[in-house]
Amino acid sequence: MAKSLCKWKKKDIDKQLHELAHIVDKPRYICKDCARASHDKGFLCKAVKLPLS
Ligand SMILES: [Zn+2]
């Protein structure tokens, strides 16, 4: 499985820009530690659900 976005380094982002675009599209969760956003909490180390309607 993909590792959490919180662990991504600059080279990971460069290599997986297309995958990253999908992961951060229409985010439903954010990471409480790093403020990253994702559509799936599995990609974040301390995921909290965004208060979206
Ligand atoms: Zn995090």
PDB file of the backbone (N, CA, C, O) and the ligand in Angstrom, with CONECT records:
HET     ZN  A 101       1
ATOM      1  N   MET A   1       0.842  -1.214   0.000  1.00  0.00           N
ATOM      2  CA  MET A   1       0.000   0.000   0.000  1.00  0.00           C
ATOM      3  C   MET A   1       0.868   1.252   0.000  1.00  0.00           C
ATOM      4  O   MET A   1       2.032   1.223   0.399  1.00  0.00           O
ATOM      5  N   ALA A   2       0.289   2.324  -0.445  1.00  0.00           N
ATOM      6  CA  ALA A   2       0.987   3.607  -0.441  1.00  0.00           C
ATOM      7  C   ALA A   2       1.260   4.033   0.988  1.00  0.00           C
ATOM      8  O   ALA A   2       0.442   3.817   1.882  1.00  0.00           O
ATOM      9  N   LYS A   3       2.426   4.644   1.195  1.00  0.00           N
ATOM     10  CA  LYS A   3       2.713   5.135   2.542  1.00  0.00           C
ATOM     11  C   LYS A   3       2.005   6.459   2.767  1.00  0.00           C
ATOM     12  O   LYS A   3       1.560   7.115   1.825  1.00  0.00           O
ATOM     13  N   SER A   4       1.911   6.840   4.045  1.00  0.00           N
ATOM     14  CA  SER A   4       1.159   8.045   4.361  1.00  0.00           C
ATOM     15  C   SER A   4       1.830   9.278   3.757  1.00  0.00           C
ATOM     16  O   SER A   4       3.056   9.364   3.681  1.00  0.00           O
ATOM     17  N   LEU A   5       1.014  10.212   3.340  1.00  0.00           N
ATOM     18  CA  LEU A   5       1.536  11.442   2.743  1.00  0.00           C
ATOM     19  C   LEU A   5       2.498  12.155   3.679  1.00  0.00           C
ATOM     20  O   LEU A   5       3.407  12.858   3.236  1.00  0.00           O
ATOM     21  N   CYS A   6       2.292  11.969   4.973  1.00  0.00           N
ATOM     22  CA  CYS A   6       3.117  12.635   5.970  1.00  0.00           C
ATOM     23  C   CYS A   6       4.582  12.204   5.866  1.00  0.00           C
ATOM     24  O   CYS A   6       5.481  12.911   6.322  1.00  0.00           O
ATOM     25  N   LYS A   7       4.810  11.036   5.261  1.00  0.00           N
ATOM     26  CA  LYS A   7       6.167  10.507   5.155  1.00  0.00           C
ATOM     27  C   LYS A   7       6.800  10.808   3.802  1.00  0.00           C
ATOM     28  O   LYS A   7       7.977  10.519   3.588  1.00  0.00           O
ATOM     29  N   TRP A   8       6.027  11.384   2.895  1.00  0.00           N
ATOM     30  CA  TRP A   8       6.551  11.647   1.566  1.00  0.00           C
ATOM     31  C   TRP A   8       7.646  12.696   1.613  1.00  0.00           C
ATOM     32  O   TRP A   8       7.524  13.722   2.282  1.00  0.00           O
ATOM     33  N   LYS A   9       8.726  12.413   0.882  1.00  0.00           N
ATOM     34  CA  LYS A   9       9.793  13.384   0.707  1.00  0.00           C
ATOM     35  C   LYS A   9       9.627  14.062  -0.653  1.00  0.00           C
ATOM     36  O   LYS A   9       8.781  13.683  -1.463  1.00  0.00           O
ATOM     37  N   LYS A  10      10.452  15.062  -0.869  1.00  0.00           N
ATOM     38  CA  LYS A  10      10.332  15.809  -2.116  1.00  0.00           C
ATOM     39  C   LYS A  10      10.444  14.887  -3.341  1.00  0.00           C
ATOM     40  O   LYS A  10       9.736  15.077  -4.330  1.00  0.00           O
ATOM     41  N   LYS A  11      11.336  13.890  -3.269  1.00  0.00           N
ATOM     42  CA  LYS A  11      11.506  13.012  -4.426  1.00  0.00           C
ATOM     43  C   LYS A  11      10.305  12.096  -4.621  1.00  0.00           C
ATOM     44  O   LYS A  11       9.982  11.728  -5.751  1.00  0.00           O
ATOM     45  N   ASP A  12       9.638  11.723  -3.521  1.00  0.00           N
ATOM     46  CA  ASP A  12       8.415  10.934  -3.659  1.00  0.00           C
ATOM     47  C   ASP A  12       7.351  11.737  -4.391  1.00  0.00           C
ATOM     48  O   ASP A  12       6.652  11.215  -5.259  1.00  0.00           O
ATOM     49  N   ILE A  13       7.235  12.997  -4.036  1.00  0.00           N
ATOM     50  CA  ILE A  13       6.250  13.866  -4.674  1.00  0.00           C
ATOM     51  C   ILE A  13       6.555  13.996  -6.159  1.00  0.00           C
ATOM     52  O   ILE A  13       5.656  13.897  -6.994  1.00  0.00           O
ATOM     53  N   ASP A  14       7.826  14.217  -6.486  1.00  0.00           N
ATOM     54  CA  ASP A  14       8.220  14.324  -7.891  1.00  0.00           C
ATOM     55  C   ASP A  14       7.864  13.059  -8.668  1.00  0.00           C
ATOM     56  O   ASP A  14       7.345  13.132  -9.782  1.00  0.00           O
ATOM     57  N   LYS A  15       8.150  11.893  -8.068  1.00  0.00           N
ATOM     58  CA  LYS A  15       7.965  10.628  -8.759  1.00  0.00           C
ATOM     59  C   LYS A  15       6.495  10.243  -8.893  1.00  0.00           C
ATOM     60  O   LYS A  15       6.105   9.570  -9.848  1.00  0.00           O
ATOM     61  N   GLN A  16       5.679  10.678  -7.924  1.00  0.00           N
ATOM     62  CA  GLN A  16       4.304  10.188  -7.867  1.00  0.00           C
ATOM     63  C   GLN A  16       3.294  11.319  -7.924  1.00  0.00           C
ATOM     64  O   GLN A  16       2.267  11.292  -7.246  1.00  0.00           O
ATOM     65  N   LEU A  17       3.600  12.305  -8.738  1.00  0.00           N
ATOM     66  CA  LEU A  17       2.750  13.486  -8.811  1.00  0.00           C
ATOM     67  C   LEU A  17       1.331  13.138  -9.243  1.00  0.00           C
ATOM     68  O   LEU A  17       0.367  13.724  -8.749  1.00  0.00           O
ATOM     69  N   HIS A  18       1.201  12.187 -10.162  1.00  0.00           N
ATOM     70  CA  HIS A  18      -0.138  11.832 -10.633  1.00  0.00           C
ATOM     71  C   HIS A  18      -0.941  11.130  -9.542  1.00  0.00           C
ATOM     72  O   HIS A  18      -2.125  11.409  -9.354  1.00  0.00           O
ATOM     73  N   GLU A  19      -0.284  10.211  -8.820  1.00  0.00           N
ATOM     74  CA  GLU A  19      -0.977   9.541  -7.726  1.00  0.00           C
ATOM     75  C   GLU A  19      -1.366  10.549  -6.656  1.00  0.00           C
ATOM     76  O   GLU A  19      -2.454  10.483  -6.084  1.00  0.00           O
ATOM     77  N   LEU A  20      -0.461  11.482  -6.397  1.00  0.00           N
ATOM     78  CA  LEU A  20      -0.725  12.501  -5.385  1.00  0.00           C
ATOM     79  C   LEU A  20      -1.949  13.337  -5.761  1.00  0.00           C
ATOM     80  O   LEU A  20      -2.758  13.693  -4.904  1.00  0.00           O
ATOM     81  N   ALA A  21      -2.073  13.641  -7.044  1.00  0.00           N
ATOM     82  CA  ALA A  21      -3.216  14.425  -7.498  1.00  0.00           C
ATOM     83  C   ALA A  21      -4.523  13.725  -7.147  1.00  0.00           C
ATOM     84  O   ALA A  21      -5.492  14.376  -6.758  1.00  0.00           O
ATOM     85  N   HIS A  22      -4.555  12.376  -7.284  1.00  0.00           N
ATOM     86  CA  HIS A  22      -5.762  11.629  -6.927  1.00  0.00           C
ATOM     87  C   HIS A  22      -5.977  11.615  -5.421  1.00  0.00           C
ATOM     88  O   HIS A  22      -7.107  11.743  -4.949  1.00  0.00           O
ATOM     89  N   ILE A  23      -4.892  11.459  -4.664  1.00  0.00           N
ATOM     90  CA  ILE A  23      -5.006  11.329  -3.211  1.00  0.00           C
ATOM     91  C   ILE A  23      -5.576  12.606  -2.592  1.00  0.00           C
ATOM     92  O   ILE A  23      -6.376  12.539  -1.659  1.00  0.00           O
ATOM     93  N   VAL A  24      -5.171  13.759  -3.104  1.00  0.00           N
ATOM     94  CA  VAL A  24      -5.598  15.023  -2.482  1.00  0.00           C
ATOM     95  C   VAL A  24      -6.853  15.610  -3.145  1.00  0.00           C
ATOM     96  O   VAL A  24      -7.334  16.673  -2.754  1.00  0.00           O
ATOM     97  N   ASP A  25      -7.372  14.897  -4.155  1.00  0.00           N
ATOM     98  CA  ASP A  25      -8.577  15.388  -4.810  1.00  0.00           C
ATOM     99  C   ASP A  25      -9.781  15.199  -3.889  1.00  0.00           C
ATOM    100  O   ASP A  25      -9.916  14.155  -3.249  1.00  0.00           O
ATOM    101  N   LYS A  26     -10.636  16.181  -3.822  1.00  0.00           N
ATOM    102  CA  LYS A  26     -11.841  16.126  -2.980  1.00  0.00           C
ATOM    103  C   LYS A  26     -11.519  15.592  -1.572  1.00  0.00           C
ATOM    104  O   LYS A  26     -12.050  14.552  -1.183  1.00  0.00           O
ATOM    105  N   PRO A  27     -10.687  16.262  -0.827  1.00  0.00           N
ATOM    106  CA  PRO A  27     -10.261  15.747   0.481  1.00  0.00           C
ATOM    107  C   PRO A  27     -11.402  15.667   1.487  1.00  0.00           C
ATOM    108  O   PRO A  27     -12.248  16.559   1.556  1.00  0.00           O
ATOM    109  N   ARG A  28     -11.415  14.598   2.259  1.00  0.00           N
ATOM    110  CA  ARG A  28     -12.396  14.432   3.333  1.00  0.00           C
ATOM    111  C   ARG A  28     -11.715  14.387   4.705  1.00  0.00           C
ATOM    112  O   ARG A  28     -12.379  14.468   5.738  1.00  0.00           O
ATOM    113  N   TYR A  29     -10.404  14.259   4.702  1.00  0.00           N
ATOM    114  CA  TYR A  29      -9.662  14.191   5.964  1.00  0.00           C
ATOM    115  C   TYR A  29      -8.467  15.135   5.908  1.00  0.00           C
ATOM    116  O   TYR A  29      -7.935  15.422   4.835  1.00  0.00           O
ATOM    117  N   ILE A  30      -8.055  15.612   7.076  1.00  0.00           N
ATOM    118  CA  ILE A  30      -6.788  16.322   7.181  1.00  0.00           C
ATOM    119  C   ILE A  30      -5.967  15.658   8.280  1.00  0.00           C
ATOM    120  O   ILE A  30      -6.506  14.965   9.142  1.00  0.00           O
ATOM    121  N   CYS A  31      -4.668  15.879   8.238  1.00  0.00           N
ATOM    122  CA  CYS A  31      -3.793  15.373   9.286  1.00  0.00           C
ATOM    123  C   CYS A  31      -3.636  16.441  10.356  1.00  0.00           C
ATOM    124  O   CYS A  31      -3.295  17.589  10.071  1.00  0.00           O
ATOM    125  N   LYS A  32      -3.889  16.038  11.585  1.00  0.00           N
ATOM    126  CA  LYS A  32      -3.816  16.948  12.718  1.00  0.00           C
ATOM    127  C   LYS A  32      -2.373  17.366  13.013  1.00  0.00           C
ATOM    128  O   LYS A  32      -2.136  18.446  13.555  1.00  0.00           O
ATOM    129  N   ASP A  33      -1.417  16.515  12.659  1.00  0.00           N
ATOM    130  CA  ASP A  33      -0.009  16.841  12.889  1.00  0.00           C
ATOM    131  C   ASP A  33       0.566  17.745  11.803  1.00  0.00           C
ATOM    132  O   ASP A  33       1.282  18.702  12.098  1.00  0.00           O
ATOM    133  N   CYS A  34       0.252  17.437  10.545  1.00  0.00           N
ATOM    134  CA  CYS A  34       0.978  18.064   9.434  1.00  0.00           C
ATOM    135  C   CYS A  34       0.102  18.919   8.528  1.00  0.00           C
ATOM    136  O   CYS A  34       0.618  19.563   7.614  1.00  0.00           O
ATOM    137  N   ALA A  35      -1.203  18.945   8.754  1.00  0.00           N
ATOM    138  CA  ALA A  35      -2.134  19.740   7.952  1.00  0.00           C
ATOM    139  C   ALA A  35      -2.196  19.290   6.498  1.00  0.00           C
ATOM    140  O   ALA A  35      -2.616  20.058   5.633  1.00  0.00           O
ATOM    141  N   ARG A  36      -1.778  18.043   6.214  1.00  0.00           N
ATOM    142  CA  ARG A  36      -1.981  17.521   4.874  1.00  0.00           C
ATOM    143  C   ARG A  36      -3.439  17.093   4.714  1.00  0.00           C
ATOM    144  O   ARG A  36      -4.125  16.803   5.694  1.00  0.00           O
ATOM    145  N   ALA A  37      -3.896  17.058   3.470  1.00  0.00           N
ATOM    146  CA  ALA A  37      -5.277  16.680   3.205  1.00  0.00           C
ATOM    147  C   ALA A  37      -5.314  15.477   2.272  1.00  0.00           C
ATOM    148  O   ALA A  37      -4.409  15.282   1.460  1.00  0.00           O
ATOM    149  N   SER A  38      -6.377  14.666   2.394  1.00  0.00           N
ATOM    150  CA  SER A  38      -6.494  13.460   1.591  1.00  0.00           C
ATOM    151  C   SER A  38      -7.954  13.022   1.528  1.00  0.00           C
ATOM    152  O   SER A  38      -8.746  13.358   2.408  1.00  0.00           O
ATOM    153  N   HIS A  39      -8.308  12.268   0.482  1.00  0.00           N
ATOM    154  CA  HIS A  39      -9.669  11.748   0.401  1.00  0.00           C
ATOM    155  C   HIS A  39      -9.825  10.492   1.250  1.00  0.00           C
ATOM    156  O   HIS A  39     -10.946  10.043   1.493  1.00  0.00           O
ATOM    157  N   ASP A  40      -8.707   9.919   1.705  1.00  0.00           N
ATOM    158  CA  ASP A  40      -8.753   8.684   2.484  1.00  0.00           C
ATOM    159  C   ASP A  40      -7.856   8.838   3.704  1.00  0.00           C
ATOM    160  O   ASP A  40      -6.713   9.280   3.587  1.00  0.00           O
ATOM    161  N   LYS A  41      -8.377   8.473   4.882  1.00  0.00           N
ATOM    162  CA  LYS A  41      -7.604   8.695   6.102  1.00  0.00           C
ATOM    163  C   LYS A  41      -6.358   7.831   6.172  1.00  0.00           C
ATOM    164  O   LYS A  41      -5.455   8.112   6.960  1.00  0.00           O
ATOM    165  N   GLY A  42      -6.295   6.780   5.356  1.00  0.00           N
ATOM    166  CA  GLY A  42      -5.140   5.898   5.338  1.00  0.00           C
ATOM    167  C   GLY A  42      -3.857   6.577   4.896  1.00  0.00           C
ATOM    168  O   GLY A  42      -2.767   6.055   5.126  1.00  0.00           O
ATOM    169  N   PHE A  43      -3.976   7.733   4.266  1.00  0.00           N
ATOM    170  CA  PHE A  43      -2.795   8.428   3.771  1.00  0.00           C
ATOM    171  C   PHE A  43      -2.241   9.433   4.771  1.00  0.00           C
ATOM    172  O   PHE A  43      -1.258  10.117   4.484  1.00  0.00           O
ATOM    173  N   LEU A  44      -2.866   9.528   5.947  1.00  0.00           N
ATOM    174  CA  LEU A  44      -2.459  10.549   6.925  1.00  0.00           C
ATOM    175  C   LEU A  44      -2.077   9.887   8.233  1.00  0.00           C
ATOM    176  O   LEU A  44      -2.603   8.828   8.573  1.00  0.00           O
ATOM    177  N   CYS A  45      -1.152  10.513   8.982  1.00  0.00           N
ATOM    178  CA  CYS A  45      -0.711   9.887  10.231  1.00  0.00           C
ATOM    179  C   CYS A  45      -1.681  10.158  11.382  1.00  0.00           C
ATOM    180  O   CYS A  45      -1.892   9.294  12.233  1.00  0.00           O
ATOM    181  N   LYS A  46      -2.274  11.366  11.409  1.00  0.00           N
ATOM    182  CA  LYS A  46      -3.251  11.683  12.466  1.00  0.00           C
ATOM    183  C   LYS A  46      -4.505  12.272  11.807  1.00  0.00           C
ATOM    184  O   LYS A  46      -4.791  13.465  11.910  1.00  0.00           O
ATOM    185  N   ALA A  47      -5.231  11.389  11.133  1.00  0.00           N
ATOM    186  CA  ALA A  47      -6.369  11.851  10.338  1.00  0.00           C
ATOM    187  C   ALA A  47      -7.527  12.326  11.201  1.00  0.00           C
ATOM    188  O   ALA A  47      -7.887  11.690  12.192  1.00  0.00           O
ATOM    189  N   VAL A  48      -8.096  13.442  10.810  1.00  0.00           N
ATOM    190  CA  VAL A  48      -9.385  13.879  11.378  1.00  0.00           C
ATOM    191  C   VAL A  48     -10.294  14.237  10.206  1.00  0.00           C
ATOM    192  O   VAL A  48      -9.850  14.777   9.193  1.00  0.00           O
ATOM    193  N   LYS A  49     -11.579  13.920  10.373  1.00  0.00           N
ATOM    194  CA  LYS A  49     -12.533  14.175   9.310  1.00  0.00           C
ATOM    195  C   LYS A  49     -12.769  15.674   9.179  1.00  0.00           C
ATOM    196  O   LYS A  49     -12.930  16.379  10.175  1.00  0.00           O
ATOM    197  N   LEU A  50     -12.787  16.148   7.943  1.00  0.00           N
ATOM    198  CA  LEU A  50     -13.102  17.549   7.712  1.00  0.00           C
ATOM    199  C   LEU A  50     -14.601  17.787   7.940  1.00  0.00           C
ATOM    200  O   LEU A  50     -15.433  16.973   7.541  1.00  0.00           O
ATOM    201  N   PRO A  51     -14.928  18.888   8.574  1.00  0.00           N
ATOM    202  CA  PRO A  51     -16.344  19.178   8.836  1.00  0.00           C
ATOM    203  C   PRO A  51     -17.048  19.708   7.598  1.00  0.00           C
ATOM    204  O   PRO A  51     -17.473  20.863   7.561  1.00  0.00           O
ATOM    205  N   LEU A  52     -17.170  18.863   6.590  1.00  0.00           N
ATOM    206  CA  LEU A  52     -17.850  19.272   5.352  1.00  0.00           C
ATOM    207  C   LEU A  52     -19.317  18.908   5.433  1.00  0.00           C
ATOM    208  O   LEU A  52     -19.696  17.944   6.099  1.00  0.00           O
ATOM    209  N   SER A  53     -20.117  19.668   4.768  1.00  0.00           N
ATOM    210  CA  SER A  53     -21.562  19.377   4.776  1.00  0.00           C
ATOM    211  C   SER A  53     -21.865  18.289   3.742  1.00  0.00           C
ATOM    212  O   SER A  53     -23.020  17.893   3.583  1.00  0.00           O
TER     213      SER A  53
HETATM  214 ZN    ZN A 101       0.621  13.701   9.291  1.00  0.00          ZN2+
END
